[in-house]
Each structure stands twice: as C-alpha cells, then as structure tokens.
C-alpha cells in the first residue's frame, strides 16, 4: 500500500515542465517566484479556473451533441444502431484513452502547449467529418481524431487546477465542472435546431469552430514556478509505475471501467431510446437539457459540501448506485414526464461523478501522482465507454429492444459499487492508522525530548 507521507514528500520535490523552465538566479526571479506562490487559492488562480471552465464547456458541448446526431446519422446511413453507436463511443473512448499519452505530452511540453495542440486536432477532426460518406469514415474523423484532440486538452487543464488550488480545491473543481456542464443544457436542443436548419454536416462545422475556442482557454494558462531548483522527471515518475502494485489503485481503476459503461449507455442512447418509444425528436432532445440542468445544480451543491470529511466518498459511490438504477428505470414506463424525472436523477448522478472524480483522485494519491493516476482513470473510462454503448446498440439490432443492454449495464454498475466500497474501506483504514500514528508521535515526542535533555 502506498504511504501517504511518501506522496507528500514526493509532492514537495516534484515539478511540472513549467516549474523547470526558469531557475532562480537573481532577485527579479525571486520576486516573480514569490508573486506566483501567492497565486495559490487567489490572484491568477481564478484566471486558471476560468481557463479550465472554457475547456470543459466546449469539450462537453461537442461530446453531448452526439445523442441528437445519432438519430440523424442512423436515418441518413441506413445501417444498424450498433454501427452508429461506435461513432460516439470511439470519440468518448479516445477522449479518455488518450489520458496516458496526454500525461506524457503535458510532462514534456507543458499545460499551455498541450492544450493548444489538442484544440487544433479536435477542430481538424470535426471539419473532416463534414465530408463523411459512411460511418467508417466517421470512426476516424469524428471518433479518433476529435477524441484525441479533446483528450489532449482535458488532462492538462484539470491538472492546472491542482497546481493553483489547495484549500479551495474541492470548491473550485466542483464550480468549474458546473460551469462546463452548462454546455450539456444547450447541446442537444441547439444541435437539433442546427440539424433542422443547416443539416447534420453543417452542425459539425459549428462544432469545429467551438473546438477551436479551446485555444482561448490555453492562452489563459501560464507557467507556474514553485521553486528555483530543477528536478529531473524520469520515466518512473511520469507513468507512476510503482503505483500499479497498489491494490487500492487497481480496484479504483476497475471500478471506473465498470461504472463508465453504464453511464455512457444512458448518456448516448437515451434520445434514440425515447424516439423509438414514440417520443418526437424535439421532445427527446430536451431530455438532455433536463439532464444538464440537474447536473449543474448538483455540482454547485457539491462545491459547498465537498470539503466535509469523507462526504465526497459516499456521494461518489451513491452516484454509481443512482445512475445504474436510472438505466433500468427508463424501461419501466413509456411516458415523457417519467423520462424527464429519470433523466434528471441521472443528471444528478452524472454531475456528482464528474465533479468529484478529479478531486477524489488527488486526495487519494496526491498531486505528484495525479497526472499518472488520473490518466489511468481516463483510460479505464474510455475503455468502458468504447465497450458498453456499441454492445447495447448491438443488443438492440439483435433483439429489437434496448431492454437487454440497459439491464446488463445496470448490473455492471452495481458491481462497481461493491468494488468502490472496498476502496473506501482500504482508504479509511489507512487514514485511521495515520491518525493513530500521528497521535502517538505527538504524545511520545515531548517525553523523548525530556529524556534527551
């Protein structure tokens, strides 16, 4: 089991590429260093928060246009639902599967440059999708290229929050993700409007322009110099290979793989499922707006309760239980009001999950290991999304019903609840042991000092 004190020591000596750029050689450098040290939890830290909000907004918008595009592309290409489902699944998967690669690029090039590269790649992917003649072309352009670009911009953005916020980390992370989630509220109805006016190809060009706005978020980033001492970052530090032996990390990563399957099935297929039960496309698209509203609201709440000891842990596991149940509940009644109620509950669970994941990872494994461990979670989430949604689409093509796919996804998510309960037990046990050790050291210290004197 990884020792928390070792993580803390490692954090003190670890630097990002931005930290390594300028050694302190004169008084001017020292003044700049002190000024930027004051930016933690204040000052320019709030500009960084704005930068991350912008990145999340445009990434979430692009990803959440697909439920509407799914219906249009299915009608246009006249192929099975599983083939269309692969398009969105590949994009979502690549956003997260890119995590380890984004980790390495961020370590080498820094936050700003990596975000810029990601924005350009995502824009190219959306522009290229305009010329698609079959779903297989979109697998590459919309799925792989756009997904890689979004993934490259996402990890360094979230990492920058950890560099600039300590005491307010939970609050700011939740508020930033709440701001980004406002894109979910408008993505589906706006995309439906664009599809009706300029077609699905035209809506992809709009997406391309929005992806390019991530460059604005990158421009707001700046190097953060925590110390003048240069530290060499080696291969072991970048990939945190030593953490792979940690049982807690392994269970945490498997848990992420499992819950992401159920989450992506509901997120991507709900609109098509509602249309298949007789709901109009305009009304079905508004389901995603309901989800977006509930997602934003719960993330604001999390901003104020996230710092309560262990509250985030229980909320995180409860969110898995909730969104697993929502997938099954959608099958219970074919009624628009009922669908809005279920999808609102799903939005709450989705909001909790996404808002807490980064902060929880940081709390568990430390800022020094965050890039590597969070990239593990991104990879596992991407793999889960890549597997889950196409399988549910395939089950529909075979059986003519979404029932098998939705029920299996619910069972898989329930299994993730069990695994994370074990992770909670291991973490709380470790925390209690550290409290006991610290108490013992405080009580023994004065006695030892008196004996030595």
Secondary structure, DSSP 8 states (H G I E B T S, - for coil): ---HHHHHHHHHH---TTTTS----SHHHHHHHHHHHTTTTSTTHHHHHHHHHHHHHHHHHHHTTHHHHHHHHHHHHT--HHHHHHHHHHHHHHHHHTHHHHHHHHHHH-HHHHHHHHHHHHHHHHHHHTT-SSHHHHIIIIIIIHHHHHHHHHHHHHHHHHHH-STTHHHHHHHHHHHHHHHHHHHHHHHHHHHHHHHHHHHHHHHHHHHHTHHHHHHH-------SS-----HHHHHTGGGGG-HHHHHHHHHHHHHHHHHHHHHHHHHHHHHHTT--HHHHHHHHHHHHHHHHHHHHHHHHHTTSTTHHHHHHHHHHHHHHHHHHHTTT---HHHHHHHHHHHHHHHHHHHHHHHHHHHHHH-STTHHHHHHHHHHHHHHHHHHHHHHHHHHHHHHS-SHHHHHHHHHHHHHHHHHHHHHHHHHHHHHHHHHHHHHHHHHHHHHHHHHH-
